[in-house]
Amino acid sequence: MLKRLQPAEIKPGMFVVSYGSGAFEDPVVKIGRLVLSSDLSHYLSIRSNEILVDTDRSVSVAELSPEERRELLSRSPLAALREELPVASRLHAQAVSLARGFMDDARAGRPLRLAGVRPLVEDMAGSMARNETASVTARLRRLDDYTVSHCADVAVFCLLLGRVLEFSGEELIVLGMAGLLHDIGKARVSEAVLNKPGRLDEEEMDQARTHALEGYLLLKDRPEVPPEVARAVLEHHERTDGRGYPFRLTGPDISLPAQIVSVADVYDALISETPYRRAVTPSEALGRLYQWRGKGFCAECVDMLVRALGVYPVGSFVRLTNGEYGVVAEGNPGRPLLPKVRIVFDARMRPRRSRVLDLGAQDPGAPEAVGVLECLDPTRYKIDVARFLL
């Protein structure tokens, strides 16, 4: 039986056939699949009040097997990458600008302008629900200095992890806000310390470590900031083995949002070039985090990040076993070692007409089957991977 519902009436397990009235300003968009809790922010953002649901094909999400749930998470996106990337790029630029604004406010002792944080995160969550790859791709081009770009990037990875963990709408927004605001306390740390090349001495390290508590103090009484966000900011450098700061909390005492932010924070730091550390490749960063899972970092959170990004995340520059070079264009949840790769250079690094090769669609026993030989640092080859993804 078909029913027409409004966005606020959509629940996990419903089978959405389409939405839109068919008018010029409200075209019909065909969906044809079940809704997970991680999709709710998208449906709440829809301007149409004409969402068509098939009640006969709707299910109880709680009754789905783990395999069925994984299959739902690996389904095709709501919007094509080409359509969603401009939207995701605009939102990422807004996040960078917003982070720069509240960091400047905090540094100058002015009242913080935080009213735009929640609505922006809601829009970012909606964009990610339409196409996760677009959100991850949008952050590949740095728009500003590391500190503010890092805030925007961590928000993206937090939302990605929240979706894989099937967070509900409000939980997802809290997570995204925590990611965007997690380093606001660095505005109270000397820029000489933040930008110092090389290792910090003990006194400088102590000063740098104050940023978690300083961030909490800036946010804890703000009405626009949920208490869970302020707590995640306070605890995002705690580690499950008790070796973190500021309070050396252990696993169960650290909030789940804080544990997720910590994984997103470290992953983005590892893949980013900073004044004090060279970037590593995305696959190497995931490998390091995997070694640390359960030894300071939430094991499930690390596992979910690997599942969400794949062993070779979108944007990875790789050399294939046939000698050709390419950029990972899309992950393969069922076969994470065999992503879809856009081939852009031949074995002698000469540009060639690009084509997408789905490594997971090959016959594994075929002698001509191709795999990833190694993941490379694109900056060493002066390559802007983002331009190859469309």
Sequence and secondary structure as in RCSB ss.txt:
>XXXX:A:sequence
MLKRLQPAEIKPGMFVVSYGSGAFEDPVVKIGRLVLSSDLSHYLSIRSNEILVDTDRSVSVAELSPEERRELLSR
SPLAALREELPVASRLHAQAVSLARGFMDDARAGRPLRLAGVRPLVEDMAGSMARNETASVTARLRRLDDYTVSH
CADVAVFCLLLGRVLEFSGEELIVLGMAGLLHDIGKARVSEAVLNKPGRLDEEEMDQARTHALEGYLLLKDRPEV
PPEVARAVLEHHERTDGRGYPFRLTGPDISLPAQIVSVADVYDALISETPYRRAVTPSEALGRLYQWRGKGFCAE
CVDMLVRALGVYPVGSFVRLTNGEYGVVAEGNPGRPLLPKVRIVFDARMRPRRSRVLDLGAQDPGAPEAVGVLEC
LDPTRYKIDVARFLL
>XXXX:A:secstr
 EEEE GGG  TT EEEEE  SBTTB  EEEEEE  GGGHHHHHH   S EEEEGGG   GGGS HHHHHHHHTS
  SS HHHHHHHHHHHHHHHHHHHHHHHHHHHHT     TTHHHHHHHHHHHHHH HHHHHHHTTS  S HHHHH
HHHHHHHHHHHHHHTT  HHHHHHHHHHHHHTTGGGGGS HHHHT SS   HHHHHHHHTHHHHHHHHHTT TTS
 HHHHHHHHHTT  TBS  SSS  BGGGS HHHHHHHHHHHHHHHTS BTTB    HHHHHHHHHHHBTTTB HH
HHHHHHHHH SS TT EEEETTS EEEEEE  TTSTTS EEEEEE TTS EEEEEEEEGGGS TTSTT   EEEE
E GGGGT  GGGG  
